[in-house]
Amino acid sequence: MIRFRQNSNYEEFNLVLEGNIRSMVFDPNKWLLADVDSFNTVTSKSSYTVNPNPVYDKARIIFRNNPGEFTVYLIDMAGKIVRILKGEDRYTEIDLSGLESGKYILLLEVDELLAPKSILKM
């Protein structure tokens, strides 16, 4: 058994093994995926919609108000950030082409406030 301890949000582990891997388990008790401590309060400045949802290749992010500078993180269900998008326009597009089908979390960060949404990639 090999166990890795994650000490920060953006760690990467690499391991080279010889032979065939028979099994691999990530977060068997779902401690990482099920335990979210908190999100800061979402204000109207970070209020947004994502469409279409489900999405095939590109999704539109539409803000209710002008958000100013923002960052969007697209996170897979393993907790890995697969896309990062920075912008400041009210209408923005995020490209999901090339990603596997499944559920993703789109996490918007505006002025240190976080606003998550679930999206489904077809």
N, CA, C and O of each residue as an XYZ file, in Angstrom:
488
protein
N       0.850     -1.169      0.000
C       0.000      0.000      0.000
C       0.897      1.235      0.000
O       1.890      1.308      0.724
N       0.523      2.185     -0.821
C       1.215      3.468     -0.876
C       0.195      4.537     -0.523
O      -0.897      4.574     -1.089
N       0.550      5.401      0.407
C      -0.376      6.436      0.857
C       0.287      7.802      0.691
O       1.441      7.997      1.073
N      -0.457      8.739      0.119
C       0.013     10.112     -0.036
C      -0.795     10.998      0.894
O      -1.999     10.806      1.060
N      -0.136     11.957      1.491
C      -0.814     12.936      2.345
C      -0.837     14.277      1.626
O       0.208     14.812      1.256
N      -2.019     14.807      1.435
C      -2.159     16.101      0.779
C      -2.104     17.191      1.836
O      -2.881     17.185      2.790
N      -1.175     18.131      1.656
C      -0.995     19.201      2.631
C      -1.429     20.570      2.132
O      -1.468     21.527      2.905
N      -1.754     20.673      0.848
C      -2.247     21.941      0.314
C      -3.197     21.649     -0.842
O      -3.286     20.512     -1.304
N      -3.904     22.673     -1.309
C      -4.915     22.486     -2.348
C      -4.341     22.085     -3.691
O      -5.007     21.382     -4.452
N      -3.140     22.505     -4.006
C      -2.616     22.318     -5.353
C      -1.361     21.452     -5.352
O      -0.316     21.877     -5.844
N      -1.454     20.257     -4.811
C      -0.320     19.342     -4.808
C      -0.465     18.317     -5.924
O      -1.571     17.935     -6.305
N       0.671     17.886     -6.432
C       0.678     16.859     -7.466
C       1.635     15.767     -7.021
O       2.739     16.053     -6.556
N       1.213     14.514     -7.162
C       2.033     13.378     -6.782
C       2.336     12.548     -8.017
O       1.443     12.272     -8.818
N       3.585     12.151     -8.174
C       3.994     11.293     -9.282
C       4.688     10.068     -8.711
O       5.518     10.175     -7.808
N       4.342      8.913     -9.241
C       4.925      7.664     -8.773
C       5.102      6.748     -9.974
O       4.156      6.509    -10.725
N       6.302      6.241    -10.152
C       6.580      5.322    -11.250
C       6.701      3.920    -10.667
O       7.510      3.676     -9.772
N       5.893      3.007    -11.181
C       5.891      1.624    -10.699
C       6.136      0.678    -11.861
O       5.701      0.935    -12.983
N       6.824     -0.406    -11.592
C       7.010     -1.440    -12.602
C       5.892     -2.463    -12.472
O       5.353     -2.667    -11.384
N       5.548     -3.102    -13.575
C       4.522     -4.137    -13.546
C       3.137     -3.563    -13.745
O       2.975     -2.412    -14.148
N       2.141     -4.384    -13.457
C       0.741     -3.997    -13.632
C       0.141     -3.570    -12.303
O       0.402     -4.180    -11.266
N      -0.653     -2.535    -12.344
C      -1.371     -2.088    -11.150
C      -2.710     -2.802    -11.134
O      -3.482     -2.697    -12.087
N      -2.991     -3.525    -10.063
C      -4.241     -4.288     -9.978
C      -5.401     -3.452     -9.479
O      -6.544     -3.678     -9.878
N      -5.129     -2.497     -8.619
C      -6.217     -1.646     -8.140
C      -5.650     -0.340     -7.598
O      -4.478     -0.240     -7.234
N      -6.531      0.655     -7.562
C      -6.161      1.950     -7.031
C      -7.416      2.561     -6.415
O      -8.494      2.509     -7.008
N      -7.274      3.129     -5.243
C      -8.408      3.730     -4.549
C      -8.043      5.166     -4.203
O      -6.971      5.443     -3.665
N      -8.955      6.067     -4.523
C      -8.784      7.473     -4.174
C      -9.897      7.868     -3.218
O     -11.077      7.742     -3.547
N      -9.533      8.340     -2.050
C     -10.505      8.850     -1.081
C     -11.630      7.841     -0.826
O     -12.795      8.150     -1.076
N     -11.296      6.623     -0.325
C     -12.308      5.568     -0.184
C     -13.475      5.936      0.729
O     -14.596      5.477      0.509
N     -13.231      6.746      1.737
C     -14.308      7.144      2.653
C     -14.933      8.480      2.277
O     -15.771      9.013      3.004
N     -14.512      9.019      1.125
C     -15.031     10.283      0.595
C     -14.839     11.450      1.571
O     -15.688     12.337      1.665
N     -13.731     11.439      2.282
C     -13.435     12.538      3.197
C     -13.183     13.828      2.446
O     -13.621     14.893      2.883
N     -12.483     13.752      1.323
C     -12.168     14.973      0.572
C     -13.359     15.493     -0.205
O     -13.576     16.703     -0.266
N     -14.134     14.599     -0.802
C     -15.238     15.022     -1.657
C     -16.508     15.339     -0.880
O     -17.355     16.084     -1.373
N     -16.661     14.797      0.312
C     -17.906     14.974      1.050
C     -17.819     16.059      2.119
O     -18.852     16.528      2.596
N     -16.620     16.466      2.503
C     -16.479     17.384      3.627
C     -16.021     18.756      3.147
O     -14.825     19.010      3.004
N     -16.972     19.621      2.907
C     -16.660     21.003      2.558
C     -16.951     21.839      3.787
O     -18.081     21.862      4.275
N     -15.937     22.524      4.288
C     -16.119     23.306      5.508
C     -17.085     24.462      5.302
O     -18.081     24.579      6.016
N     -16.788     25.324      4.317
C     -17.675     26.461      4.091
C     -17.267     27.203      2.833
O     -16.153     27.056      2.331
N     -18.186     27.991      2.345
C     -17.920     28.947      1.282
C     -18.279     30.308      1.825
O     -19.218     30.436      2.611
N     -17.537     31.336      1.414
C     -17.910     32.690      1.794
C     -19.261     33.027      1.181
O     -19.666     32.431      0.183
N     -19.944     33.971      1.774
C     -21.251     34.372      1.282
C     -21.163     34.882     -0.150
O     -20.264     35.647     -0.498
N     -22.100     34.451     -0.963
C     -22.139     34.871     -2.357
C     -22.971     36.140     -2.458
O     -24.077     36.216     -1.923
N     -22.429     37.128     -3.145
C     -23.160     38.381     -3.322
C     -23.681     38.469     -4.747
O     -23.355     37.634     -5.591
N     -24.489     39.482     -5.008
C     -25.036     39.646     -6.355
C     -23.934     39.889     -7.378
O     -24.119     39.604     -8.561
N     -22.796     40.409     -6.941
C     -21.680     40.642     -7.853
C     -21.185     39.332     -8.458
O     -20.708     39.309     -9.592
N     -21.300     38.238     -7.697
C     -20.827     36.950     -8.195
C     -21.982     36.045     -8.619
O     -21.783     34.846     -8.809
N     -23.179     36.598     -8.769
C     -24.323     35.812     -9.202
C     -24.222     35.561    -10.702
O     -24.068     36.494    -11.490
N     -24.311     34.281    -11.088
C     -24.126     33.936    -12.492
C     -24.898     32.681    -12.859
O     -25.317     31.911    -11.994
N     -25.078     32.488    -14.169
C     -25.687     31.265    -14.683
C     -24.722     30.637    -15.680
O     -23.867     31.309    -16.256
N     -24.884     29.335    -15.867
C     -24.082     28.588    -16.834
C     -25.046     27.859    -17.747
O     -25.925     27.138    -17.275
N     -24.888     28.041    -19.064
C     -25.733     27.311    -19.994
C     -24.981     27.074    -21.290
O     -24.085     27.849    -21.624
N     -25.313     26.038    -22.019
C     -26.290     25.022    -21.633
C     -25.722     24.121    -20.537
O     -24.507     24.036    -20.357
N     -26.585     23.475    -19.834
C     -26.177     22.510    -18.818
C     -27.205     21.390    -18.820
O     -28.315     21.585    -18.326
N     -26.872     20.231    -19.356
C     -25.572     19.678    -19.717
C     -24.949     20.377    -20.921
O     -25.637     20.988    -21.739
N     -23.614     20.267    -21.004
C     -22.835     20.934    -22.046
C     -22.043     19.898    -22.840
O     -21.600     18.886    -22.297
N     -21.872     20.169    -24.134
C     -21.063     19.277    -24.975
C     -19.636     19.800    -25.106
O     -18.696     19.110    -24.711
N     -19.454     20.985    -25.642
C     -18.103     21.511    -25.854
C     -17.860     22.846    -25.158
O     -16.849     23.016    -24.478
N     -18.779     23.791    -25.324
C     -18.577     25.121    -24.753
C     -19.790     25.535    -23.937
O     -20.934     25.312    -24.334
N     -19.519     26.143    -22.788
C     -20.584     26.650    -21.926
C     -20.417     28.158    -21.795
O     -19.302     28.678    -21.773
N     -21.542     28.842    -21.710
C     -21.536     30.287    -21.508
C     -21.733     30.584    -20.024
O     -22.595     30.002    -19.366
N     -20.924     31.492    -19.520
C     -21.064     31.973    -18.149
C     -21.596     33.394    -18.266
O     -20.953     34.264    -18.854
N     -22.775     33.620    -17.700
C     -23.434     34.921    -17.821
C     -23.649     35.486    -16.418
O     -24.324     34.875    -15.589
N     -23.076     36.645    -16.166
C     -23.200     37.306    -14.872
C     -24.412     38.224    -14.857
O     -24.741     38.846    -15.867
N     -25.065     38.304    -13.727
C     -26.201     39.214    -13.571
C     -25.732     40.660    -13.659
O     -26.378     41.488    -14.301
N     -24.610     40.962    -13.017
C     -24.024     42.305    -13.034
C     -22.591     42.201    -13.542
O     -22.056     41.101    -13.679
N     -21.973     43.337    -13.818
C     -20.571     43.331    -14.218
C     -19.731     42.839    -13.041
O     -19.746     43.463    -11.980
N     -18.995     41.729    -13.204
C     -18.293     41.142    -12.068
C     -16.950     41.786    -11.755
O     -16.419     41.582    -10.663
N     -16.388     42.553    -12.675
C     -15.003     42.978    -12.506
C     -14.114     41.774    -12.795
O     -14.530     40.857    -13.502
N     -12.907     41.766    -12.263
C     -12.001     40.640    -12.510
C     -12.483     39.399    -11.760
O     -12.903     39.481    -10.606
N     -12.417     38.255    -12.432
C     -12.826     36.998    -11.810
C     -11.955     35.862    -12.323
O     -11.273     35.986    -13.340
N     -11.996     34.751    -11.593
C     -11.336     33.513    -12.007
C     -12.349     32.392    -11.900
O     -13.083     32.300    -10.916
N     -12.389     31.537    -12.915
C     -13.259     30.363    -12.907
C     -12.369     29.128    -12.906
O     -11.476     28.992    -13.743
N     -12.620     28.233    -11.958
C     -11.907     26.957    -11.884
C     -12.888     25.857    -12.256
O     -13.982     25.788    -11.695
N     -12.514     25.001    -13.189
C     -13.311     23.829    -13.520
C     -12.633     22.648    -12.843
O     -11.470     22.352    -13.116
N     -13.366     21.970    -11.954
C     -12.799     20.936    -11.092
C     -13.510     19.621    -11.355
O     -14.740     19.570    -11.371
N     -12.735     18.544    -11.564
C     -13.360     17.238    -11.777
C     -13.735     16.613    -10.432
O     -13.436     17.180     -9.381
N     -14.378     15.465    -10.459
C     -14.867     14.847     -9.233
C     -13.756     14.238     -8.382
O     -14.008     13.812     -7.255
N     -12.542     14.192     -8.901
C     -11.393     13.761     -8.103
C     -10.759     14.955     -7.391
O      -9.801     14.795     -6.634
N     -11.300     16.159     -7.636
C     -10.777     17.358     -6.998
C      -9.660     18.032     -7.766
O      -9.042     18.968     -7.259
N      -9.386     17.575     -8.984
C      -8.313     18.139     -9.803
C      -8.847     19.314    -10.628
O      -9.902     19.217    -11.254
N      -8.111     20.410    -10.620
C      -8.469     21.560    -11.448
C      -8.062     21.238    -12.882
O      -6.882     21.034    -13.167
N      -9.047     21.195    -13.786
C      -8.774     20.816    -15.177
C      -8.781     22.014    -16.125
O      -8.260     21.916    -17.236
N      -9.350     23.126    -15.717
C      -9.335     24.349    -16.525
C      -9.331     25.543    -15.567
O      -9.939     25.504    -14.498
N      -8.635     26.598    -15.976
C      -8.670     27.875    -15.254
C      -8.929     28.961    -16.290
O      -8.268     29.021    -17.327
N      -9.890     29.809    -15.996
C     -10.265     30.881    -16.910
C     -10.302     32.186    -16.127
O     -10.957     32.268    -15.088
N      -9.612     33.196    -16.613
C      -9.651     34.517    -15.989
C     -10.357     35.467    -16.939
O     -10.225     35.352    -18.157
N     -11.103     36.401    -16.382
C     -11.810     37.342    -17.229
C     -12.381     38.491    -16.439
O     -12.170     38.608    -15.232
N     -13.117     39.347    -17.149
C     -13.806     40.463    -16.501
C     -15.049     40.876    -17.271
O     -15.673     41.886    -16.947
N     -15.414     40.102    -18.289
C     -16.602     40.406    -19.086
C     -17.841     39.750    -18.492
O     -17.756     38.715    -17.831
N     -18.988     40.366    -18.737
C     -20.256     39.831    -18.247
C     -20.638     38.534    -18.937
O     -21.323     37.698    -18.347
N     -20.207     38.354    -20.178
C     -20.489     37.142    -20.949
C     -19.157     36.476    -21.277
O     -18.314     37.063    -21.956
N     -18.973     35.262    -20.798
C     -17.715     34.544    -20.986
C     -18.022     33.121    -21.410
O     -19.071     32.575    -21.069
N     -17.110     32.525    -22.149
C     -17.295     31.154    -22.611
C     -16.149     30.301    -22.079
O     -14.997     30.735    -22.073
N     -16.467     29.084    -21.632
C     -15.439     28.148    -21.183
C     -15.493     26.913    -22.068
O     -16.567     26.375    -22.337
N     -14.330     26.472    -22.517
C     -14.206     25.344    -23.440
C     -14.012     24.050    -22.654
O     -13.050     23.911    -21.898
N     -14.934     23.107    -22.838
C     -14.845     21.811    -22.176
C     -14.510     20.695    -23.158
O     -14.513     19.522    -22.785
N     -14.222     21.049    -24.410
C     -13.903     20.013    -25.385
C     -12.628     19.299    -24.953
O     -11.715     19.910    -24.397
N     -12.581     18.017    -25.213
C     -11.427     17.216    -24.825
C     -11.515     16.647    -23.424
O     -10.701     15.802    -23.051
N     -12.491     17.094    -22.635
C     -12.662     16.543    -21.288
C     -13.580     15.332    -21.337
O     -14.438     15.227    -22.214
N     -13.395     14.420    -20.391
C     -14.254     13.246    -20.310
C     -15.663     13.652    -19.895
O     -15.857     14.665    -19.222
N     -16.635     12.859    -20.300
C     -18.017     13.089    -19.877
C     -18.120     12.868    -18.378
O     -17.423     12.022    -17.818
N     -18.989     13.628    -17.735
C     -19.192     13.460    -16.303
C     -19.526     14.777    -15.630
O     -19.707     15.804    -16.283
N     -19.601     14.723    -14.318
C     -19.954     15.883    -13.514
C     -18.693     16.666    -13.147
O     -17.654     16.086    -12.831
N     -18.805     17.985    -13.196
C     -17.715     18.889    -12.837
C     -18.270     19.991    -11.940
O     -19.465     20.285    -11.961
N     -17.388     20.589    -11.158
C     -17.741     21.760    -10.362
C     -17.110     22.974    -11.033
O     -15.908     22.996    -11.296
N     -17.924     23.971    -11.305
C     -17.439     25.236    -11.835
C     -17.408     26.189    -10.647
O     -18.456     26.565    -10.123
N     -16.219     26.579    -10.224
C     -16.060     27.409     -9.035
C     -15.606     28.801     -9.451
O     -14.516     28.981     -9.995
N     -16.454     29.770     -9.189
C     -16.175     31.159     -9.532
C     -15.578     31.862     -8.321
O     -16.078     31.730     -7.204
N     -14.505     32.610     -8.551
C     -13.895     33.418     -7.496
C     -13.921     34.879     -7.926
O     -13.316     35.257     -8.930
N     -14.637     35.699     -7.145
C     -14.720     37.143     -7.381
C     -14.476     37.836     -6.048
O     -15.190     37.586     -5.078
N     -13.474     38.701     -5.996
C     -13.177     39.443     -4.755
C     -13.108     38.522     -3.539
O     -13.669     38.847     -2.492
N     -12.440     37.394     -3.657
C     -12.251     36.408     -2.591
C     -13.544     35.720     -2.167
O     -13.559     35.017     -1.156
N     -14.621     35.907     -2.911
C     -15.861     35.181     -2.673
C     -15.914     34.007     -3.633
O     -15.469     34.116     -4.775
N     -16.458     32.879     -3.175
C     -16.539     31.669     -3.989
C     -17.991     31.326     -4.272
O     -18.833     31.374     -3.375
N     -18.286     30.979     -5.520
C     -19.647     30.609     -5.916
C     -19.569     29.353     -6.784
O     -19.221     29.438     -7.961
N     -19.893     28.179     -6.211
C     -19.802     26.929     -6.975
C     -21.093     26.602     -7.718
O     -22.186     26.952     -7.271
N     -20.953     25.929     -8.853
C     -22.096     25.371     -9.586
C     -21.669     24.027    -10.150
O     -20.512     23.845    -10.527
N     -22.602     23.089    -10.208
C     -22.342     21.791    -10.838
C     -22.720     21.866    -12.304
O     -23.743     22.448    -12.665
N     -21.883     21.267    -13.152
C     -22.228     21.162    -14.564
C     -21.977     19.728    -15.016
O     -21.150     19.016    -14.448
N     -22.700     19.329    -16.036
C     -22.585     17.976    -16.569
C     -22.038     18.057    -17.980
O     -22.645     18.680    -18.851
N     -20.890     17.427    -18.209
C     -20.262     17.376    -19.536
C     -20.737     16.111    -20.223
O     -20.577     15.010    -19.696
N     -21.325     16.273    -21.407
C     -21.821     15.121    -22.174
C     -20.734     14.612    -23.097
O     -20.948     13.647    -23.830
